[in-house]
Amino acid sequence: MKKIILLCAVLAVLTGTYSCTKLDVPVESQYVKSNFPITDADYNALLGTIYSNLSSSYAVPYWRMQELSTDEAILPARDGNFDDGGQYRQLHYHTWTFDHANVTGVWQWGFGGVNTCNRIISVINASPSSEEKKTASIAEVRAMRALYNYFMMDLYGNIPLITDFPVANPPATQSRAKAFQFIESELLNVIPLLPVKNGSNATLYYGRPTKAMAFALLEKMYLNAQVYTGTAKYTEAVAMADSVLKNSNYSLDAKYRDIFLPNNGPLINETIFAIPYDQQIPGNQFTRFGFFYYLVNAYGFNVGLSIAMSTTPEFYNRFKLPGDVRTKTWLAGPQFAPDGGGGFTNQPVYYPGTTTQIYIEPKLTLVPGKPMDLGNTIASQSEGVRSIKYYPDPTIIQATRLNGNDVPVFRLADVMMMKAEAILRGATATTVNGELQTPDVLVNKIRARAGAPAVAGIDLDGLLDERAREFSWEAWRRNDLIRFGKFEVEYPLPNDVLTMDKSVTRRIYPVPAAEIRLNPNLVQNPGY
């Protein structure tokens, strides 16, 4: 199922080229009049480049910028190992610079995606295929270009808006408000042309933009509009949510764990837009970086893994609700053999060659005098709660160490939770399919699926905690904390020798120095 887009991506690599940073480079297209896209297979091969680029960095560099800069994920050094030049602690302490590896790489990834979309639009426009086919395909590309631009606007704030290919002149920086208006306009224009998910086309449009994907993206934008533009749009956020909720082909899956298993895909009912992965396409490395090495045999595989990435004790403390299955997405305390479906048996798991049961300690105690370093003893390796939300793939292989779990970007639970928040912030509750959807009603649907107790009178702080439980490690924590004004909250670790830069200018990342050198029309963000 997930192989559909991946196959297209491979074909696209053979047929297309794109530039990431040097936008003024002359382009020699491989398309001539005799091989412009005409058939569905032609278009799949052409558009596949968009999706292969998306998967290449979403689940690692982009994810790190959204998560390692928050309390939700931390990648400490272990006696110097995994320090990687300090790039992870710079994200943790908000001390990144304009030449940080992720800051530069993700900018190039995002605008490389935009440039690819523009190139493909130019190819489609020159194609002799029917106007109907060209219009539908261009709508798909424009929706994906809007998504790339949204990622860039959310991370970098003021960005260039590029729509032509090849680029005649180096593009200038545009304000975040103007970028917001551009993305909004693009999505509203293409929504009538995008497909609607139904019972028969779920696989065909899996991992590709649909009307619901555009509605969900607009809802996310409107919920954050106060941050992005200074003007609140909570009523508009509710309207976009209702546009999704009215489609009965989306529903909460009965089992929370199913959404993130290695065999997830188009059969997950609540997935609105996901990024497909398998073990051959670089990207999903959550097991490689976030799993606990000494448990590999118990989980049915044995490959070389990191032992570094975990979450903070403060974040994990939210996972204390009675019966909440989301707690089982974390490895903490005494370890037992897995049951293969996201739960655990009663069989203890021991450190190799011992009769000592593995115990993962939630605390993170730094070595005195060392910056964000836990040391590298067995005891210190066992510190830090690990995530198995993207459940380890038993078929993981040494050659790639990649997981086959697809990674959701938008899902129905987020649409519901965003609607609840918009209402708490001042929008009016609406009725969908005969049901008045108050914040309590919406949150309790999600809690009921998780097996957690119902809420009564949820407030904004309670909703932020609920978002932490539901969407941990789904690349939304930075976005949430900025919206709630809590991105600068510091959680000092024992023996910490570093402090967080609490400047609000850190709510957006700098324009990479390399890009400004290439394009003098770019303007650096304030504070850098």
C-alpha distance (Angstrom), angle and dihedral (degrees) to the residues before:
residue distance angle dihedral
M1 . . .
K2 3.82 . .
K3 3.79 88.4 .
I4 3.83 91.8 75.6
I5 3.79 95.7 78.9
L6 3.78 93.3 33.8
L7 3.79 91.6 57.0
C8 3.79 88.9 50.2
A9 3.78 89.4 51.3
V10 3.78 92.2 54.6
L11 3.79 90.8 50.2
A12 3.77 90.6 47.8
V13 3.77 92.8 54.8
L14 3.77 87.5 60.2
T15 3.79 94.8 48.9
G16 3.79 107.8 35.9
T17 3.77 142.5 51.7
Y18 3.77 132.0 -163.5
S19 3.79 140.5 178.9
C20 3.80 123.0 -132.9
T21 3.76 105.6 -167.3
K22 3.79 114.4 -1.3
L23 3.77 96.3 72.2
D24 3.79 95.2 173.4
V25 3.82 95.6 61.8
P26 3.83 112.5 122.5
V27 3.79 111.6 -110.1
E28 3.76 125.4 -139.1
S29 3.79 104.5 -164.6
Q30 3.78 118.4 -149.9
Y31 3.79 89.2 -144.7
V32 3.79 118.6 97.8
K33 3.78 129.5 171.7
S34 3.79 92.4 -86.7
N35 3.81 96.4 55.8
F36 3.81 106.4 34.0
P37 3.83 111.1 134.4
I38 3.79 114.4 -83.0
T39 3.81 109.3 143.1
D40 3.81 127.4 59.7
A41 3.79 88.8 -107.3
D42 3.81 90.1 54.3
Y43 3.79 91.4 52.1
N44 3.80 93.5 45.4
A45 3.80 90.0 53.6
L46 3.79 92.1 46.8
L47 3.81 96.5 47.1
G48 3.79 93.4 42.4
T49 3.80 91.4 83.3
I50 3.81 89.6 67.7
Y51 3.78 91.8 57.8
S52 3.79 97.7 40.8
N53 3.80 88.5 54.2
L54 3.81 90.4 48.4
S55 3.79 94.3 52.9
S56 3.81 93.2 44.0
S57 3.82 95.3 75.5
Y58 3.80 109.9 5.7
A59 3.81 98.0 90.7
V60 3.81 96.8 43.9
P61 3.87 122.0 21.3
Y62 3.82 96.2 23.0
W63 3.80 91.1 41.7
R64 3.80 91.2 50.9
M65 3.79 92.3 54.5
Q66 3.80 90.5 51.9
E67 3.82 97.7 41.8
L68 3.81 112.1 24.6
S69 3.81 88.5 56.3
T70 3.84 88.4 62.9
D71 3.80 139.7 54.1
E72 3.81 90.5 -97.0
A73 3.81 98.9 80.2
I74 3.77 135.3 16.9
L75 3.78 131.3 -179.6
P76 3.83 107.0 -162.4
A77 3.78 125.8 -175.2
R78 3.81 120.2 -105.6
D79 3.80 107.1 -144.9
G80 3.79 88.6 -37.7
N81 3.80 95.0 -44.3
F82 3.82 115.2 123.0
D83 3.80 91.8 16.4
D84 3.82 90.7 117.4
G85 3.78 95.1 -172.1
G86 3.79 93.2 -44.7
Q87 3.80 94.7 -72.0
Y88 3.83 94.3 134.3
R89 3.80 96.1 48.0
Q90 3.80 88.8 47.0
L91 3.79 87.8 59.2
H92 3.81 91.5 46.0
Y93 3.81 94.5 50.0
H94 3.83 95.5 36.8
T95 3.81 91.1 -119.7
W96 3.79 98.5 125.8
T97 3.79 118.9 139.8
F98 3.78 133.6 -147.2
D99 3.80 90.7 -93.5
H100 3.83 96.6 51.0
A101 3.82 110.1 138.1
N102 3.81 95.3 -123.0
V103 3.80 93.5 41.8
T104 3.80 89.7 56.4
G105 3.79 98.4 36.1
V106 3.79 96.3 49.1
W107 3.82 92.3 47.6
Q108 3.81 88.9 53.8
W109 3.81 91.0 45.1
G110 3.80 93.9 50.6
F111 3.77 98.0 44.5
G112 3.79 90.0 39.6
G113 3.80 84.8 60.4
V114 3.80 91.4 48.7
N115 3.80 90.6 49.2
T116 3.80 90.8 49.2
C117 3.80 90.4 52.3
N118 3.80 90.8 50.6
R119 3.80 91.8 49.2
I120 3.79 91.7 50.2
I121 3.81 92.3 49.1
S122 3.80 89.2 54.0
V123 3.81 90.5 51.1
I124 3.80 92.7 48.3
N125 3.80 92.4 48.3
A126 3.81 89.3 55.5
S127 3.80 93.6 47.0
P128 3.83 120.3 109.8
S129 3.82 91.7 -138.8
S130 3.81 121.7 117.1
E131 3.79 120.6 -68.0
E132 3.80 89.2 -122.3
K133 3.79 92.0 56.8
K134 3.78 93.0 44.2
T135 3.82 92.4 48.9
A136 3.80 93.7 50.5
S137 3.80 93.0 46.3
I138 3.79 94.0 47.4
A139 3.81 89.4 50.5
E140 3.80 89.4 55.9
V141 3.80 91.2 49.4
R142 3.81 93.3 47.0
A143 3.80 90.5 51.7
M144 3.79 90.2 52.7
R145 3.80 90.9 46.1
A146 3.81 87.9 53.1
L147 3.80 89.7 52.5
Y148 3.81 92.4 50.9
N149 3.80 90.2 47.9
Y150 3.80 90.1 49.3
F151 3.79 91.6 54.1
M152 3.81 89.6 50.4
M153 3.82 94.6 45.3
D154 3.80 91.1 49.3
L155 3.81 93.0 50.3
Y156 3.80 103.3 34.3
G157 3.81 104.4 22.8
N158 3.80 104.3 -154.7
I159 3.79 109.0 49.0
P160 3.81 141.2 163.4
L161 3.82 115.5 -97.5
I162 3.78 109.3 -141.3
T163 3.81 122.5 -175.0
D164 3.80 106.3 151.0
F165 3.79 131.3 79.0
P166 2.91 126.0 -124.2
V167 3.79 94.7 24.5
A168 3.79 110.7 -123.9
N169 3.81 97.6 -165.5
P170 3.81 132.0 19.1
P171 3.83 104.7 -91.4
A172 3.80 119.7 -116.1
T173 3.79 126.2 -131.0
Q174 3.80 114.9 -92.8
S175 3.79 125.8 -157.8
R176 3.79 119.8 -96.4
A177 3.81 89.3 -116.3
K178 3.81 90.8 55.2
A179 3.80 90.9 47.3
F180 3.81 88.6 51.3
Q181 3.81 91.0 52.1
F182 3.79 91.9 48.1
I183 3.81 94.3 50.7
E184 3.80 91.7 44.4
S185 3.80 91.8 50.7
E186 3.80 92.7 47.7
L187 3.79 92.7 51.9
L188 3.80 94.8 45.5
N189 3.81 89.8 50.0
V190 3.80 95.8 51.0
I191 3.82 99.8 39.5
P192 3.85 93.1 87.2
L193 3.83 88.5 53.8
L194 3.81 98.7 47.3
P195 3.82 122.3 94.1
V196 3.80 124.5 -105.4
K197 3.79 117.7 -128.8
N198 3.79 112.4 -116.8
G199 3.76 137.6 163.0
S200 3.80 94.5 -81.4
N201 3.81 105.2 41.2
A202 3.81 103.2 45.9
T203 3.81 92.8 110.2
L204 3.80 94.7 42.4
Y205 3.80 94.0 56.6
Y206 3.79 98.7 32.7
G207 3.80 109.8 130.7
R208 3.80 90.8 11.1
P209 3.82 129.4 98.1
T210 3.79 118.7 -86.5
K211 3.79 131.3 171.4
A212 3.80 89.1 -91.1
M213 3.80 91.6 53.4
A214 3.81 90.1 54.0
F215 3.82 91.3 46.1
A216 3.83 91.2 50.1
L217 3.80 92.5 48.3
L218 3.80 90.8 49.5
E219 3.81 89.8 48.4
K220 3.81 89.4 53.1
M221 3.80 90.0 49.4
Y222 3.80 94.3 47.4
L223 3.82 92.2 47.5
N224 3.82 88.1 54.8
A225 3.80 96.2 37.0
Q226 3.82 92.5 109.0
V227 3.82 87.8 59.3
Y228 3.79 96.0 41.1
T229 3.81 100.7 41.4
G230 3.81 109.3 6.2
T231 3.81 91.3 -113.0
A232 3.80 122.2 101.0
K233 3.83 119.0 -130.5
Y234 3.79 103.3 179.2
T235 3.81 95.0 137.2
E236 3.78 89.1 53.9
A237 3.82 89.6 49.6
V238 3.82 90.2 56.1
A239 3.81 90.7 49.3
M240 3.80 91.3 53.7
A241 3.80 90.9 47.8
D242 3.79 90.9 52.5
S243 3.79 90.5 51.1
V244 3.81 87.7 61.7
L245 3.79 98.0 37.7
K246 3.80 92.3 55.6
N247 3.81 90.1 64.8
S248 3.81 105.3 88.9
N249 3.81 90.5 -162.1
Y250 3.81 87.7 80.1
S251 3.80 117.8 69.4
L252 3.78 138.3 150.6
D253 3.78 110.7 -88.8
A254 3.78 114.3 -117.1
K255 3.82 93.1 -124.8
Y256 3.79 120.2 46.6
R257 3.82 92.3 -156.7
D258 3.82 92.7 58.1
I259 3.79 91.0 68.3
F260 3.82 91.8 67.9
L261 3.80 105.2 33.0
P262 3.83 120.4 120.8
N263 3.83 90.3 -105.5
N264 3.80 94.9 52.0
G265 3.79 116.1 127.9
P266 3.80 140.4 115.9
L267 3.81 92.2 -17.8
I268 3.81 89.6 71.3
N269 3.80 101.9 101.1
E270 3.79 98.7 -154.2
T271 3.79 98.2 48.9
I272 3.78 109.7 113.7
F273 3.78 97.5 170.5
A274 3.80 127.6 -2.0
I275 3.79 137.0 168.9
P276 3.82 111.7 -122.0
Y277 3.78 118.6 -135.4
D278 3.76 136.9 179.2
Q279 3.78 132.8 172.1
Q280 3.80 94.3 -86.4
I281 3.81 100.7 52.2
P282 3.83 112.9 76.3
G283 3.78 113.5 -120.9
N284 3.80 122.8 67.7
Q285 3.79 103.7 81.4
F286 3.81 100.5 146.8
T287 3.80 92.6 122.1
R288 3.80 92.8 44.7
F289 3.81 93.4 54.5
G290 3.80 104.1 23.4
F291 3.80 107.6 37.9
F292 3.82 124.2 95.9
Y293 3.80 106.6 -108.9
Y294 3.81 97.6 -145.2
L295 3.82 91.2 60.3
V296 3.81 97.5 59.5
N297 3.81 95.7 101.6
A298 3.80 92.3 47.5
Y299 3.81 89.2 54.9
G300 3.79 93.3 49.7
F301 3.79 104.2 -103.4
N302 3.78 138.2 82.4
V303 3.78 117.0 -158.7
G304 3.78 135.5 133.6
L305 3.81 108.8 -82.8
S306 3.76 138.5 171.1
I307 3.78 118.0 -110.2
A308 3.77 98.2 -157.5
M309 3.82 119.6 87.2
S310 3.80 121.3 83.8
T311 3.80 141.2 133.1
T312 3.79 131.1 -92.4
P313 3.81 121.3 -96.9
E314 3.81 90.5 -120.2
F315 3.77 92.4 56.3
Y316 3.81 93.8 45.9
N317 3.81 90.8 51.8
R318 3.81 88.7 75.0
F319 3.79 90.3 68.9
K320 3.80 97.2 81.0
L321 3.82 103.0 103.5
P322 3.84 113.3 129.1
G323 3.80 112.3 -104.5
D324 3.80 94.3 1.6
V325 3.83 107.3 151.7
R326 3.79 89.9 -161.6
T327 3.80 87.7 75.6
K328 3.81 87.2 68.9
T329 3.79 90.0 65.6
W330 3.82 87.4 77.8
L331 3.80 130.9 68.9
A332 3.82 108.9 -138.0
G333 3.78 136.1 142.1
P334 3.85 122.8 3.8
Q335 3.79 111.7 2.1
F336 3.80 125.9 -130.3
A337 3.79 131.4 -175.4
P338 3.81 114.3 -85.5
D339 3.78 122.3 -111.7
G340 3.83 92.5 -140.7
G341 3.79 95.2 -114.0
G342 3.77 101.5 75.0
G343 3.80 97.9 -78.0
F344 3.79 136.3 87.5
T345 3.81 139.1 -111.5
N346 3.82 126.6 -141.1
Q347 3.82 92.2 -104.4
P348 3.85 111.3 113.3
V349 3.80 119.1 -133.6
Y350 3.81 117.1 -139.8
Y351 3.77 133.8 -153.7
P352 3.83 106.7 -98.1
G353 3.80 113.2 -80.9
T354 3.82 94.0 7.3
T355 3.78 141.3 85.8
T356 3.80 91.2 -131.5
Q357 3.80 113.3 116.2
I358 3.78 114.1 -125.7
Y359 3.80 110.6 -106.3
I360 3.80 121.9 -171.0
E361 3.78 111.1 -155.0
P362 3.84 115.1 -149.6
K363 3.81 93.2 -148.3
L364 3.81 122.7 92.6
T365 3.81 112.1 -150.7
L366 3.78 113.9 -175.9
V367 3.80 124.5 -144.4
P368 3.83 107.9 -104.5
G369 3.77 112.4 -100.6
K370 3.80 95.8 10.7
P371 3.82 121.4 106.7
M372 3.82 110.9 -115.2
D373 3.80 92.8 -30.2
L374 3.81 122.7 142.0
G375 3.80 97.7 -172.6
N376 3.78 123.6 -118.5
T377 3.80 108.3 -100.2
I378 3.80 121.9 122.0
A379 3.81 88.3 -103.7
S380 3.81 94.3 51.0
Q381 3.80 91.9 43.0
S382 3.79 86.6 57.4
E383 3.80 92.6 57.6
G384 3.78 119.4 99.8
V385 3.79 128.9 52.5
R386 3.83 110.4 -100.5
S387 3.79 125.9 -145.3
I388 3.79 123.7 -127.8
K389 3.78 93.6 170.0
Y390 3.81 88.5 120.7
Y391 3.77 89.4 51.2
P392 3.83 113.9 -130.1
D393 3.77 111.8 -95.0
P394 3.84 108.9 -125.2
T395 3.80 89.5 -151.3
I396 3.81 93.6 57.9
I397 3.79 110.2 139.2
Q398 3.80 132.1 -148.2
A399 3.81 93.8 -125.8
T400 3.81 94.9 67.5
R401 3.83 106.7 6.1
L402 3.81 86.8 -150.0
N403 3.78 130.2 142.7
G404 3.79 126.0 -130.8
N405 3.82 94.6 -143.3
D406 3.78 113.1 123.3
V407 3.81 113.7 -131.1
P408 3.81 118.6 -131.2
V409 3.79 118.8 -136.1
F410 3.81 98.5 176.5
R411 3.78 125.6 16.7
L412 3.79 135.2 167.0
A413 3.81 95.2 -104.1
D414 3.81 89.0 60.7
V415 3.80 91.5 49.2
M416 3.82 88.6 53.3
M417 3.80 94.8 44.9
M418 3.81 92.3 47.5
K419 3.81 89.5 51.4
A420 3.81 90.3 51.2
E421 3.80 90.4 51.5
A422 3.79 93.8 47.2
I423 3.81 89.2 54.0
L424 3.80 91.8 48.5
R425 3.81 87.8 52.0
G426 3.81 92.9 54.7
A427 3.80 111.8 -74.1
T428 3.79 120.1 124.5
A429 3.80 120.3 -103.8
T430 3.81 111.9 -112.6
T431 3.78 136.0 -155.2
V432 3.80 119.1 -116.5
N433 3.81 121.7 -175.1
G434 3.80 90.3 -12.1
E435 3.82 95.8 -50.0
L436 3.81 125.0 112.6
Q437 3.80 102.4 -134.8
T438 3.79 109.4 -149.3
P439 3.82 120.9 171.1
D440 3.82 90.6 -99.8
V441 3.81 91.9 50.8
L442 3.80 92.7 50.1
V443 3.80 96.5 44.2
N444 3.80 92.6 45.5
K445 3.80 91.3 55.7
I446 3.80 88.1 58.6
R447 3.78 93.4 42.4
A448 3.80 92.0 49.4
R449 3.80 90.2 55.3
A450 3.82 89.0 51.3
G451 3.82 92.8 47.8
A452 3.81 91.4 -118.5
P453 3.84 125.0 139.7
A454 3.80 118.1 -89.0
V455 3.79 120.8 -102.0
A456 3.79 127.8 -130.8
G457 3.79 119.1 -159.1
I458 3.80 98.9 -1.7
D459 3.80 114.4 -163.8
L460 3.80 132.0 -161.4
D461 3.80 95.2 -88.8
G462 3.80 89.9 50.2
L463 3.79 90.1 48.7
L464 3.81 92.0 52.4
D465 3.80 89.0 53.3
E466 3.79 89.9 48.6
R467 3.79 90.5 51.6
A468 3.83 87.6 52.2
R469 3.82 90.9 55.0
E470 3.79 96.0 43.8
F471 3.81 102.1 39.1
S472 3.80 104.3 31.6
W473 3.81 111.9 151.7
E474 3.82 92.6 6.2
A475 3.84 93.2 114.2
W476 3.82 97.4 -106.8
R477 3.83 102.5 100.3
R478 3.82 97.0 92.6
N479 3.79 89.9 47.5
D480 3.80 90.6 50.7
L481 3.81 96.9 46.1
I482 3.81 92.9 49.9
R483 3.81 90.9 50.5
F484 3.82 90.5 50.2
G485 3.81 93.0 45.6
K486 3.82 92.7 -117.0
F487 3.79 103.3 108.7
E488 3.81 90.7 105.6
V489 3.82 96.0 53.2
E490 3.81 109.0 122.5
Y491 3.80 126.3 -147.1
P492 3.82 105.8 -166.9
L493 3.80 117.0 -150.3
P494 3.82 122.4 -140.2
N495 3.84 110.6 -84.0
D496 3.82 91.6 11.6
V497 3.81 112.3 169.6
L498 3.81 94.9 -179.8
T499 3.79 131.0 67.6
M500 3.78 132.4 -153.4
D501 3.78 122.3 -103.2
K502 3.81 98.9 -123.7
S503 3.78 96.8 -170.6
V504 3.82 112.9 133.1
T505 3.80 88.0 -136.3
R506 3.82 84.9 77.7
R507 3.79 89.1 70.9
I508 3.77 86.2 88.4
Y509 3.79 127.4 39.4
P510 3.81 124.1 -120.9
V511 3.76 125.1 -100.7
P512 3.82 103.9 -102.9
A513 3.78 113.9 -100.4
A514 3.81 90.8 -131.5
E515 3.81 90.7 58.3
I516 3.80 93.5 50.8
R517 3.80 89.5 50.9
L518 3.81 89.3 53.1
N519 3.80 94.8 42.4
P520 3.84 117.5 30.7
N521 3.83 89.8 -173.0
L522 3.80 90.1 73.8
V523 3.80 115.8 96.4
Q524 3.82 121.8 -147.1
N525 3.81 117.7 -119.4
P526 3.83 117.9 -107.1
G527 3.80 115.3 -86.5
Y528 3.80 95.3 31.7
